[in-house]
Amino acid sequence: MPLLWLGQVVNTTGLMMLVPIMPFYVQQLGVDGTVAVQSWAGVAIAAPALALTVATPLWGKVGDRVGRKWMVVRALIGLALAMTIMAIATGPVMLIAGRLLQGTLGGVVEAAAAFAGATGPRGKRGSALGKSFSATATGSLIGPIAGGALIGSSALAVLMLSIAVLATVAAIACALGLREPAEEVPNTDGREKDGRSPSAFRWRDVPHARPLAAAAAAAYFGIYGLIPIFAERVQTLEPDRAGPWVGTLQAITWGAALCSSAWWGRRNDRWGRPVSTFGVAAAGCAIAVVAQALVSDPIALIPLRLLQGLCFAALAQSLFLYVGNHAPADRRSGIVGSANSFLLAGQSAGPLLAGPFLALLNVTVVIGVMGLACGIAAALALRSSRLTESRLGKTAEAIHSHQARGRTAGGRLRLREGTR
């Protein structure tokens, strides 16, 4: 697991180092004008997620066949190639090409989540996923700090090439050192309890799949849609030091996510209600995002970014835990990949639409829209959780009633035998 953790850190550092400062970076590549900068930045931020939306389910199916270890190795090699292209980019088109490649061949987080979700007993999967996502938070903490500190200097390209080298080394280490997790023993008849073959299991067979898909997309739409306009928001509050402030605040967000990831995982194991966890966390994100439109000082953003990071840490791992618990062992990578594709759809759409929204509305209203999206995600997830609990309650009541009838019938039988 240390190798897996390290691979995720390297991958996420490369993925996130430009994200919070992307508007400033595309300006450095020669783009002028607020709307043009925000639009190019939105496309560049969304590009990896857009490619991953299509590629993740495919890579998940491949991982179920060839092994999850090799999906981690593949993603790290893809990161090395993408970072090299981005380091030598001379314009926004080449930058976006590198980001698209990063998404198409990437997916360390998804591969690692499937890997972690297959390790350990069922009651400890939440903790394993929590530790896995702490690596994502670590990379997302390191990346913005490094990117924000080096924006505007040639050292930024050197850092990208260094990450490419680290990714290559990590890929070799994972290829040699990782071992495939032992899978659960399948049913002896090769069928689930409802008679369906595990190979026929699809995303739609997960309970409440549709509302959860919408909740996943809406939550990530709001969170990632905030990123390109957050730089604009900070610039209105602190024009002279916007770059360092954006990097610092983004790092604060991911620092909170790092500190809370494992806690959410343990909570999911103890509580056993990951959908409810998702809903509560999405509600917290909604509050934090909306409040960021109302403050008048960058210092006031610090507690809000802490809250956002704390709640964001629960989203993906809770969704992956829920769908992983409902998927057959030999279909888990594919089902987790399908769940992740909905997160990625929101992650793509948010930044892509942020620029056009900003051209039509002021930044305060657009931030409110992103907060509303997180609120919708919370409502959908909490409703799904209540329906699940209601169904379980009815099932438990039916079992209790059946047992009570059995005890009553047994008592009557013993009474008749006694009178004889």
C-alpha positions in Angstrom: 0.0 0.0 0.0 2.9 2.5 0.5 3.7 2.2 -3.2 0.1 2.8 -4.1 -0.1 5.8 -1.8 3.1 7.3 -3.4 1.8 6.8 -6.9 -1.4 8.6 -6.1 0.5 11.5 -4.5 2.7 11.9 -7.6 -0.3 11.7 -9.9 -2.4 14.2 -8.0 0.4 16.6 -7.6 0.8 16.7 -11.4 -2.9 16.9 -12.0 -3.6 19.7 -9.5 -0.5 21.9 -9.6 -1.9 24.1 -12.4 -5.6 23.9 -11.6 -6.0 26.8 -9.1 -3.7 29.0 -11.1 -4.8 28.0 -14.5 -6.3 31.5 -15.4 -2.9 33.0 -14.7 -1.0 30.3 -16.6 -3.1 30.6 -19.8 -2.4 34.4 -19.6 1.3 33.5 -19.4 0.8 31.4 -22.7 -0.5 34.5 -24.5 -4.3 34.6 -23.9 -5.8 38.1 -23.3 -9.2 39.3 -22.1 -11.2 38.1 -19.0 -13.7 36.0 -20.9 -11.1 34.4 -23.1 -8.8 33.7 -20.2 -11.7 32.1 -18.1 -12.9 30.1 -21.1 -9.5 28.7 -22.0 -8.8 28.0 -18.3 -12.1 26.2 -17.9 -11.4 24.0 -20.9 -7.9 23.2 -19.6 -9.2 22.4 -16.1 -12.0 20.2 -17.5 -10.0 18.4 -20.1 -8.6 15.5 -18.0 -12.0 14.9 -16.4 -13.7 15.0 -19.8 -11.3 12.4 -21.2 -11.6 10.3 -18.0 -15.4 10.3 -18.2 -15.1 8.3 -21.4 -12.0 6.3 -20.5 -12.6 5.3 -16.9 -15.4 2.7 -17.5 -13.2 1.2 -20.2 -10.1 1.1 -18.0 -12.2 -0.4 -15.2 -13.3 -3.3 -17.3 -9.8 -3.8 -18.5 -8.6 -3.8 -14.9 -11.2 -6.5 -14.0 -9.5 -8.7 -16.6 -5.8 -8.0 -16.4 -5.5 -6.8 -12.8 -5.8 -3.5 -11.0 -2.0 -3.2 -10.4 -1.4 -2.8 -14.1 -4.0 0.0 -14.3 -2.0 1.9 -11.7 1.2 1.4 -13.7 -0.6 2.5 -16.9 -1.9 5.6 -15.3 1.5 6.7 -14.0 3.1 6.2 -17.4 0.3 8.3 -19.0 1.0 11.0 -16.4 4.7 11.1 -17.3 3.8 11.5 -21.0 1.2 14.2 -20.3 3.5 16.2 -18.0 6.2 16.2 -20.6 3.9 17.7 -23.3 2.5 20.3 -20.8 6.1 21.3 -19.8 7.0 22.2 -23.4 3.6 23.7 -24.4 3.9 27.1 -26.1 0.2 27.8 -26.3 -3.2 26.9 -24.8 -4.0 24.3 -27.5 -0.9 22.3 -26.7 -1.6 22.6 -23.0 -5.1 21.2 -23.5 -3.7 18.4 -25.6 -1.4 17.4 -22.7 -4.3 17.7 -20.2 -6.5 15.5 -22.5 -3.7 12.9 -22.6 -3.5 13.1 -18.9 -7.1 12.1 -18.6 -7.2 9.5 -21.3 -4.2 7.5 -20.0 -4.6 8.6 -16.4 -6.9 7.5 -13.6 -4.5 6.6 -10.8 -7.1 7.6 -8.2 -9.8 5.4 -9.8 -7.4 2.4 -10.2 -6.1 2.9 -6.6 -9.7 3.1 -5.3 -10.6 -0.2 -6.9 -7.4 -1.7 -5.6 -8.0 -0.4 -2.0 -11.6 -1.4 -2.1 -10.7 -5.0 -2.8 -8.3 -5.2 0.1 -9.2 -6.2 3.7 -12.5 -7.4 5.0 -15.8 -5.9 4.0 -16.2 -4.0 7.3 -12.8 -2.2 6.8 -13.2 -1.0 3.2 -14.2 2.5 4.3 -10.9 2.9 6.2 -8.9 1.6 3.2 -10.6 4.0 0.9 -10.1 6.8 3.4 -6.4 6.2 3.5 -6.3 6.0 -0.3 -8.0 9.4 -0.7 -5.6 10.9 1.8 -3.0 10.4 -0.9 -5.1 12.4 -3.3 -5.4 15.1 -0.7 -1.7 15.1 -0.1 -0.9 15.6 -3.8 -3.6 18.3 -4.1 -2.0 20.1 -1.2 1.5 19.9 -2.6 0.6 20.8 -6.2 -1.1 24.2 -5.6 1.6 25.3 -3.2 4.3 24.5 -5.8 2.4 25.8 -8.8 1.4 29.1 -7.0 5.0 29.7 -5.9 6.5 29.1 -9.4 3.8 30.7 -11.6 5.5 33.2 -14.0 8.9 31.5 -13.8 10.7 29.0 -16.0 11.0 26.7 -12.9 7.4 25.7 -13.4 8.3 23.7 -16.6 11.2 22.2 -14.7 8.8 21.1 -12.0 6.5 19.5 -14.6 9.4 17.5 -16.1 10.5 16.5 -12.6 7.0 15.1 -11.9 7.2 13.2 -15.2 10.4 11.5 -14.0 8.9 10.7 -10.6 5.9 9.2 -12.3 8.1 7.0 -14.4 10.0 5.8 -11.3 6.8 5.2 -9.4 5.4 3.2 -12.4 8.4 0.9 -12.4 8.2 0.6 -8.6 4.5 -0.3 -8.7 5.1 -2.8 -11.5 7.7 -4.6 -9.4 6.3 -4.1 -5.9 2.5 -4.2 -6.0 0.7 -7.4 -5.6 -2.9 -8.0 -6.7 -5.3 -8.0 -3.7 -7.0 -11.3 -2.9 -10.5 -11.2 -4.2 -13.6 -12.4 -2.3 -14.6 -16.0 -2.9 -17.5 -16.0 -5.4 -20.7 -17.9 -4.8 -20.2 -21.6 -5.7 -23.0 -21.5 -8.2 -21.6 -18.3 -9.8 -24.8 -16.3 -9.2 -26.0 -13.6 -6.9 -28.9 -14.1 -4.6 -31.3 -12.8 -7.1 -30.2 -15.3 -9.7 -28.3 -12.9 -11.8 -24.8 -13.9 -13.0 -22.1 -11.5 -11.7 -20.9 -10.8 -15.2 -24.4 -9.4 -16.0 -24.2 -6.8 -13.2 -24.3 -3.2 -14.4 -24.3 0.3 -12.9 -28.1 0.5 -13.1 -28.4 -2.6 -10.9 -26.9 -0.6 -7.9 -29.8 0.6 -5.7 -30.8 4.2 -6.4 -28.2 4.4 -9.2 -29.9 7.2 -11.1 -30.4 9.8 -8.3 -26.9 9.0 -7.0 -25.4 9.5 -10.5 -27.2 12.9 -10.6 -25.9 13.7 -7.1 -22.4 12.8 -8.0 -22.4 15.0 -11.1 -24.1 17.9 -9.4 -21.6 17.9 -6.4 -18.5 17.9 -8.6 -20.1 20.4 -11.0 -20.3 22.9 -8.1 -16.9 22.1 -6.5 -14.9 22.1 -9.7 -17.0 24.8 -11.4 -15.8 27.1 -8.6 -12.1 26.7 -9.4 -11.7 28.9 -12.5 -14.0 31.7 -11.1 -12.4 31.4 -7.6 -9.2 33.0 -9.0 -11.3 35.9 -10.3 -13.1 36.2 -7.0 -9.8 36.4 -5.1 -8.4 38.9 -7.6 -11.3 41.2 -6.8 -10.4 41.0 -3.1 -6.6 41.1 -3.3 -5.5 42.3 -6.8 -1.8 42.6 -6.0 -1.3 39.1 -4.5 -4.0 37.0 -6.1 -1.7 34.2 -7.3 -0.2 33.4 -3.9 -3.5 33.8 -2.2 -5.2 31.4 -4.6 -2.5 28.8 -4.2 -2.6 29.1 -0.4 -6.3 28.9 -0.1 -6.4 25.9 -2.5 -3.7 24.3 -0.3 -5.8 25.0 2.8 -8.8 23.3 1.2 -6.8 20.2 0.4 -5.0 20.2 3.8 -8.4 19.9 5.4 -9.3 17.1 3.0 -6.0 15.3 3.9 -6.7 15.6 7.6 -10.2 14.3 7.3 -10.1 11.6 4.7 -9.2 8.8 7.0 -11.7 10.0 9.6 -14.5 9.8 7.0 -13.4 6.3 6.0 -13.6 5.1 9.6 -16.9 6.8 10.1 -18.3 5.0 7.0 -17.1 1.7 8.5 -18.8 2.4 11.9 -21.9 4.0 10.6 -22.5 1.9 7.6 -24.4 4.6 5.7 -22.1 6.0 3.0 -25.0 7.6 1.0 -26.1 9.6 4.0 -22.4 10.6 4.5 -22.3 11.8 0.9 -25.4 13.8 1.5 -24.3 15.5 4.7 -20.9 16.3 3.1 -22.5 17.7 0.0 -24.6 20.0 2.2 -21.5 21.2 3.9 -19.9 22.0 0.6 -23.0 23.9 -0.5 -22.8 26.1 2.6 -19.1 26.7 2.2 -19.3 27.6 -1.5 -22.2 30.0 -1.2 -20.6 31.8 1.7 -17.5 32.4 -0.4 -19.5 34.8 -2.6 -20.4 37.0 0.5 -17.1 37.7 2.2 -15.1 40.9 1.6 -11.6 39.9 2.8 -9.4 36.9 1.6 -8.7 36.0 5.3 -12.5 35.4 5.8 -12.2 32.7 3.0 -9.9 30.5 5.2 -12.5 28.9 7.4 -14.8 28.5 4.4 -12.1 26.7 2.5 -11.4 24.5 5.5 -15.1 23.5 5.6 -15.1 22.9 1.9 -12.1 20.6 2.1 -13.4 18.8 5.2 -16.7 17.9 3.4 -15.2 17.3 0.0 -13.0 14.5 1.4 -16.1 12.4 2.0 -17.7 12.6 -1.4 -15.9 10.2 -3.8 -14.8 7.7 -1.2 -18.4 7.4 0.2 -19.8 6.9 -3.3 -17.1 4.3 -4.2 -17.7 2.4 -1.0 -21.4 2.2 -1.6 -21.2 1.0 -5.1 -18.3 -1.3 -4.3 -20.3 -3.0 -1.6 -23.1 -3.7 -4.1 -20.9 -4.9 -6.9 -19.8 -8.5 -7.4 -16.0 -8.9 -6.8 -15.2 -9.6 -10.4 -17.1 -6.5 -11.6 -16.0 -4.0 -8.9 -13.5 -2.1 -11.0 -15.9 -1.6 -13.8 -18.8 -0.5 -11.5 -16.5 1.9 -9.5 -15.3 3.3 -12.9 -18.9 3.9 -13.9 -19.6 5.7 -10.6 -16.5 7.8 -11.1 -17.6 8.7 -14.7 -20.5 10.7 -13.2 -18.2 12.5 -10.8 -16.0 13.3 -13.8 -19.0 14.5 -15.9 -19.7 17.1 -13.2 -16.0 17.8 -12.9 -15.8 18.5 -16.7 -19.1 20.5 -17.0 -18.4 22.8 -14.1 -15.2 24.5 -15.4 -16.5 24.4 -19.0 -19.6 26.4 -18.1 -18.0 28.7 -15.6 -16.5 30.9 -18.3 -19.7 31.4 -20.2 -21.7 31.9 -17.0 -19.2 34.6 -16.0 -19.7 36.4 -19.3 -23.5 36.6 -18.5 -23.5 37.0 -14.8 -21.4 38.6 -12.1 -19.0 36.4 -10.1 -21.1 36.4 -7.0 -24.1 35.0 -8.8 -22.0 32.3 -10.5 -20.6 31.2 -7.2 -24.2 31.0 -5.9 -25.0 28.7 -8.8 -22.2 26.4 -7.9 -23.3 26.3 -4.3 -26.9 25.5 -5.5 -25.5 22.5 -7.5 -23.9 21.1 -4.3 -27.2 21.6 -2.5 -29.1 19.6 -5.1 -26.6 16.8 -4.7 -27.2 16.8 -1.0 -30.9 16.6 -1.4 -30.7 13.7 -3.9 -28.3 11.7 -1.7 -30.2 12.3 1.5 -33.5 11.3 -0.2 -31.9 8.1 -1.5 -30.5 7.4 2.0 -34.0 7.8 3.6 -35.5 5.5 1.0 -32.9 2.9 1.6 -33.4 3.1 5.4 -37.2 2.9 4.9 -36.8 -0.2 2.7 -34.4 -1.8 5.2 -36.9 -1.0 8.0 -39.7 -2.6 6.2 -37.6 -5.7 5.5 -36.6 -6.0 9.1 -40.2 -5.5 10.2 -41.3 -8.3 7.8 -38.6 -10.6 9.1 -39.6 -9.9 12.6 -43.3 -10.5 11.8 -42.5 -13.7 10.1 -40.4 -14.9 13.0 -43.2 -13.9 15.4 -45.7 -15.9 13.4 -43.4 -18.8 13.4 -43.1 -18.7 17.2 -46.9 -18.4 17.6 -47.5 -21.3 15.2 -44.9 -23.3 17.1 -46.5 -22.5 20.4 -50.0 -23.6 19.1 -48.5 -26.8 17.8 -46.9 -27.6 21.2 -50.2 -26.7 23.0 -52.1 -29.2 20.8 -49.5 -31.9 21.4 -49.8 -31.2 25.1 -53.6 -31.6 25.2 -53.3 -34.9 23.5 
